Amino acid sequence: MSISFEKVESKRNIKDAIYTEVIPAGLGYMKPLYKGQTLRIEDTHGNQGLDFLCYDLHNPEDHYSSTQTICRQKNIYINVGTTLVTESGKELLKITADTCTCQDTLGGACACESNTVRYGHHTLHMRTCRDTFLECISEFAGQYSKVDLVPNVNIFAQILKLPDNTFEFLDGISAPGSYIEFEALNDTMILISNCPQINNPCSGFAPTTNQIYIFDK
C-alpha cells in the first residue's frame, strides 16, 4: 500500500455534487455514504479542525478503529492512500484526495473533562465535540449510543507527537478551501463534529464553517 503525504488534488468538480451542506462551527453531521460515493469535506475559511468517525452502516457496532488503521498503514498520520478500517478489519473509506495533509488519529475529541485539564476549569461550561457527537447519535437512538463514541480522526488538525511520547496541539495549517475526500468502499455511516472550541489552536481560536459535498460514482 502506498501512502502519500504530498498534496493530492481531486479531479472532481463541485458542480457535479449530488448533495452539499454547510456545517456551522459547533454543529454536526451524521448521514450515510453509500459504496462508490465520495465525500469531500472542505475547510471553508481555513484553520478549522473537525472530528470524524465512521461506522459500518449495516452493523453500527463495527466502528472505525484507530488501532486497526494505524497498524495497517504503520503510521499515526493519514493521507491519500490510507484506508479507514473497523474493529473487525472491514474497509470503510479510502482517502483519494487531500490538499491539507494534516490529519491526526490520536488526539481524540474535545470534551468538558479534557478541556478543563488543558485550558482550565473555567472552560467546563463550553460546548465540545463530544457534546455534538452525542446530539447527533441521539437522532439514531436504538442504533447508536455513547459507547459507540470511540477514538476518532482529527481532520485539518496539527497534533504533533513529541520525542517523549507526549502530544502538542498546534495551530492549524489548512487554508481556505482546503479539502479531503473519502471514497466509500462499503456502505458507511459518517459522523462529524465541526469543532466549537475557541481554546483549541487547531481551530484558530475562532471556529468557522466546513462544507460537505457528496459525489456519486
C-alpha positions, -999 to 999 in steps of 0.1 A, spaced: 0 0 0 13 34 -9 5 65 13 13 99 0 19 129 23 20 153 -5 -10 174 -15 -32 155 -40 -60 174 -57 -92 158 -68 -104 157 -104 -140 162 -93 -159 194 -98 -182 206 -70 -208 214 -97 -212 176 -100 -220 170 -63 -254 153 -57 -256 168 -22 -240 196 -3 -244 210 32 -227 237 53 -217 226 89 -216 257 112 -189 256 139 -201 237 169 -227 216 150 -225 181 135 -234 159 105 -245 123 106 -256 106 73 -249 75 53 -224 74 25 -230 45 2 -205 23 -15 -189 40 -45 -199 75 -34 -172 101 -24 -174 125 5 -155 158 3 -150 179 34 -139 214 27 -125 239 52 -144 269 41 -124 297 58 -92 278 68 -77 267 101 -109 249 113 -105 215 128 -132 188 129 -137 154 145 -146 125 123 -159 90 129 -174 63 107 -193 30 111 -204 0 91 -239 13 81 -254 -22 84 -236 -31 116 -232 0 138 -213 -19 165 -185 -23 140 -170 12 142 -138 29 129 -107 16 147 -77 39 151 -57 8 162 -65 -13 132 -60 17 108 -26 27 123 -13 -9 124 -24 -15 88 -6 16 74 22 17 101 18 54 106 -2 75 131 -10 102 104 -33 96 75 -33 109 39 -40 98 4 -38 61 2 -50 55 38 -79 31 42 -100 36 74 -110 2 88 -133 -11 115 -126 -32 146 -133 -63 125 -110 -51 98 -137 -42 73 -126 -14 49 -149 16 50 -133 46 35 -102 53 13 -87 88 12 -84 97 -25 -76 134 -23 -61 157 3 -49 193 -1 -40 198 35 -21 166 46 -28 174 83 -50 147 97 -44 130 131 -55 97 146 -45 101 182 -57 134 196 -93 124 202 -124 146 205 -125 176 229 -147 170 259 -155 190 291 -132 168 312 -102 171 289 -107 208 283 -106 216 320 -72 199 321 -59 216 290 -73 251 294 -86 255 329 -117 248 350 -134 279 336 -140 261 303 -162 235 319 -194 250 306 -182 254 270 -195 233 241 -173 204 229 -171 179 201 -183 152 224 -215 172 230 -220 174 193 -214 137 188 -239 129 215 -265 151 199 -260 135 165 -263 99 177 -294 107 198 -312 111 165 -305 74 159 -315 61 193 -315 23 193 -288 21 168 -260 42 184 -252 52 220 -224 69 238 -204 36 239 -200 40 201 -180 72 205 -145 58 201 -112 74 194 -117 95 163 -98 111 134 -90 148 137 -92 165 103 -74 197 95 -57 194 129 -19 196 135 -13 174 166 24 167 170 38 136 187 69 147 206 100 125 214 89 120 250 56 105 237 35 135 247 14 154 222 12 191 214 -19 207 198 -5 232 173 -20 259 152 -40 245 122 -24 248 88 -54 243 65 -60 272 41 -94 285 30 -107 259 5 -85 230 18 -103 197 14 -101 159 19 -120 133 0 -131 98 11 -143 71 -12 -168 47 4 -155 11 -1 -187 -1 17 -219 14 30 -208 37 58 -224 60 84 -205 93 86 -203 112 119 -187 147 120 -184 174 147 -172 208 135 -151 218 165 -166 247 186 -136 252 207 -123 288 210 -94 275 231 -80 250 206 -54 263 182 -64 236 157 -95 257 151 -76 290 150 -93 302 183 -122 315 161 -143 285 149 -158 287 114 -178 266 89 -169 234 70 -188 223 39 -198 188 28 -200 176 -8 -212 141 -19 -205 127 -54 -219 96 -70 -196 71 -87 
